[in-house]
Amino acid sequence: MVRTRRFQLGVSAVVWLGTMAVPAQAQVHPPATDTKPAAPAARAPGPATDTKPGPAEALPQRTSQAVLAATRIRDGDALMRERRYREAAFAFLDAEHAAPDHVEARFKLGNALAVLGYYARAIEEWETASRLTQDAAIRQSAQDNITRARVKQAEAGASPQDVGQPPGSGPVADTTRAQARRAYEQGVQHISQRAYAPALQTLTQALQQEPLLTVAYIARGSANIGLRRYAEAAADYQFALKLEPDSASPLYGLAEAYRALGRNLEARELYERYARSTAADVRPELKEESRQKAERLR
């Protein structure tokens, strides 16, 4: 069970309690109203396929998704203390992607979203955290925050935040979208050059600017595979599938990540799904490779 004191009691920079006023540094300006569709994004690169483990001494210690969640929560805590609330929200969101049932990740994501003015989404996170825990103190704290958020929600009136849109899911200004696509394309170029660390950095920038850019999650998964950060890659591919359940690229990438993590049964199922897929982003050469890899995992 998560200890309440870790994320609820006496940490004013983290817990959304008190007067509920949004700090000036965190105020959200109305999004641009120009929602004209952008040109289609370049196709995400396929995941790095050379994931065969080398000598044991050459492999870094594999990071579980629970450890990844804990790491990103610590990152989010530090960002909240620095009042970098938007970046903190993405850190807690990464933690939630890695471990969807993680009470602390969801509670703190609610805190960050509330400070940013996304009250409906914050309420949703606190309600989920409350359902996931048996800790009465956490449930009470969540309910207190929900009550305050509903008051602020009523005051906010009809707005993207009020209807529950997460940061970046509402209208994205053309300039911001263009910056995100440039960062994405730069990340893809880095991957083609096997420069995985710079790719990870630029793709993360792209996602901060356009958080629902599915191809950037797929590409970032490839960069993480290249860096042998398999748990991080799995989290990216899982969220890409959540955004676009009918796409094929995340299936193959997630299979590669699971295989590297030793989760062979799940990897085999994903390879088989990719081999059967008729999605537009299926690559014929990877379909045959998926069949072969699935067969070897039997």
Solvent accessible surface area in square Angstrom, and as a share of the most:
residue,aa,sasa,rsa
1,M,180,0.80
2,V,31,0.18
3,R,154,0.56
4,T,19,0.11
5,R,156,0.57
6,R,122,0.44
7,F,1,0.00
8,Q,14,0.06
9,L,102,0.51
10,G,86,0.83
11,V,54,0.31
12,S,110,0.71
13,A,42,0.32
14,V,5,0.03
15,V,8,0.05
16,W,13,0.05
17,L,86,0.43
18,G,48,0.47
19,T,124,0.72
20,M,14,0.06
21,A,71,0.55
22,V,37,0.21
23,P,39,0.25
24,A,80,0.62
25,Q,115,0.51
26,A,5,0.04
27,Q,107,0.48
28,V,55,0.32
29,H,148,0.66
30,P,118,0.74
31,P,46,0.29
32,A,41,0.32
33,T,126,0.73
34,D,70,0.36
35,T,75,0.43
36,K,130,0.55
37,P,119,0.75
38,A,47,0.36
39,A,79,0.61
40,P,130,0.82
41,A,33,0.26
42,A,45,0.35
43,R,139,0.51
44,A,10,0.08
45,P,29,0.18
46,G,18,0.17
47,P,5,0.03
48,A,21,0.16
49,T,58,0.34
50,D,112,0.58
51,T,4,0.02
52,K,155,0.66
53,P,60,0.38
54,G,31,0.30
55,P,84,0.53
56,A,88,0.68
57,E,152,0.68
58,A,61,0.48
59,L,40,0.20
60,P,74,0.47
61,Q,171,0.76
62,R,100,0.36
63,T,46,0.27
64,S,57,0.37
65,Q,24,0.11
66,A,67,0.52
67,V,80,0.46
68,L,15,0.07
69,A,0,0.00
70,A,29,0.22
71,T,49,0.28
72,R,58,0.21
73,I,4,0.02
74,R,146,0.53
75,D,51,0.26
76,G,0,0.00
77,D,22,0.11
78,A,36,0.28
79,L,25,0.13
80,M,4,0.02
81,R,148,0.54
82,E,99,0.44
83,R,127,0.46
84,R,108,0.40
85,Y,18,0.07
86,R,99,0.36
87,E,58,0.26
88,A,0,0.00
89,A,4,0.03
90,F,23,0.10
91,A,0,0.00
92,F,0,0.00
93,L,32,0.16
94,D,28,0.15
95,A,0,0.00
96,E,15,0.07
97,H,23,0.10
98,A,7,0.06
99,A,21,0.16
100,P,75,0.47
101,D,107,0.56
102,H,39,0.17
103,V,14,0.08
104,E,3,0.01
105,A,0,0.00
106,R,37,0.13
107,F,0,0.00
108,K,3,0.01
109,L,2,0.01
110,G,0,0.00
111,N,0,0.00
112,A,0,0.00
113,L,3,0.01
114,A,0,0.00
115,V,14,0.08
116,L,13,0.07
117,G,9,0.08
118,Y,21,0.08
119,Y,14,0.05
120,A,23,0.18
121,R,35,0.13
122,A,0,0.00
123,I,13,0.07
124,E,94,0.42
125,E,2,0.01
126,W,0,0.00
127,E,60,0.27
128,T,19,0.11
129,A,0,0.00
130,S,26,0.17
131,R,165,0.60
132,L,66,0.33
133,T,7,0.04
134,Q,132,0.59
135,D,23,0.12
136,A,78,0.61
137,A,45,0.35
138,I,1,0.00
139,R,98,0.36
140,Q,103,0.46
141,S,5,0.03
142,A,0,0.00
143,Q,85,0.38
144,D,49,0.25
145,N,0,0.00
146,I,6,0.03
147,T,73,0.43
148,R,83,0.30
149,A,0,0.00
150,R,121,0.44
151,V,84,0.48
152,K,47,0.20
153,Q,38,0.17
154,A,83,0.64
155,E,119,0.53
156,A,50,0.38
157,G,33,0.32
158,A,103,0.80
159,S,31,0.20
160,P,40,0.25
161,Q,25,0.11
162,D,33,0.17
163,V,104,0.60
164,G,16,0.16
165,Q,60,0.27
166,P,35,0.22
167,P,10,0.06
168,G,20,0.19
169,S,34,0.22
170,G,18,0.17
171,P,46,0.29
172,V,15,0.09
173,A,28,0.22
174,D,51,0.27
175,T,97,0.56
176,T,42,0.25
177,R,29,0.11
178,A,42,0.33
179,Q,80,0.35
180,A,0,0.00
181,R,46,0.17
182,R,144,0.53
183,A,12,0.09
184,Y,1,0.00
185,E,85,0.38
186,Q,87,0.39
187,G,0,0.00
188,V,33,0.19
189,Q,103,0.46
190,H,35,0.16
191,I,18,0.09
192,S,87,0.56
193,Q,114,0.51
194,R,171,0.62
195,A,30,0.23
196,Y,31,0.12
197,A,61,0.47
198,P,57,0.36
199,A,0,0.00
200,L,34,0.17
201,Q,114,0.51
202,T,14,0.08
203,L,0,0.00
204,T,38,0.22
205,Q,78,0.35
206,A,0,0.00
207,L,9,0.04
208,Q,60,0.27
209,Q,54,0.24
210,E,19,0.09
211,P,4,0.02
212,L,76,0.38
213,L,11,0.06
214,T,10,0.06
215,V,34,0.20
216,A,0,0.00
217,Y,8,0.03
218,I,8,0.04
219,A,0,0.00
220,R,23,0.08
221,G,0,0.00
222,S,0,0.00
223,A,0,0.00
224,N,3,0.02
225,I,5,0.02
226,G,24,0.23
227,L,59,0.29
228,R,83,0.30
229,R,94,0.34
230,Y,9,0.03
231,A,0,0.00
232,E,22,0.10
233,A,0,0.00
234,A,0,0.00
235,A,7,0.06
236,D,6,0.03
237,Y,0,0.00
238,Q,53,0.23
239,F,21,0.09
240,A,0,0.00
241,L,25,0.13
242,K,146,0.62
243,L,52,0.26
244,E,81,0.37
245,P,92,0.58
246,D,131,0.68
247,S,15,0.10
248,A,0,0.00
249,S,14,0.09
250,P,0,0.00
251,L,10,0.05
252,Y,0,0.00
253,G,0,0.00
254,L,10,0.05
255,A,0,0.00
256,E,0,0.00
257,A,0,0.00
258,Y,14,0.05
259,R,55,0.20
260,A,2,0.02
261,L,37,0.19
262,G,49,0.47
263,R,85,0.31
264,N,67,0.34
265,L,131,0.65
266,E,70,0.31
267,A,0,0.00
268,R,62,0.23
269,E,100,0.45
270,L,11,0.06
271,Y,0,0.00
272,E,41,0.19
273,R,91,0.33
274,Y,2,0.01
275,A,10,0.08
276,R,161,0.59
277,S,19,0.12
278,T,133,0.78
279,A,26,0.20
280,A,113,0.87
281,D,32,0.17
282,V,23,0.14
283,R,70,0.25
284,P,105,0.66
285,E,97,0.44
286,L,7,0.03
287,K,42,0.18
288,E,82,0.37
289,E,51,0.23
290,S,0,0.00
291,R,116,0.42
292,Q,86,0.38
293,K,15,0.07
294,A,4,0.03
295,E,109,0.49
296,R,166,0.60
297,L,36,0.18
298,R,169,0.62
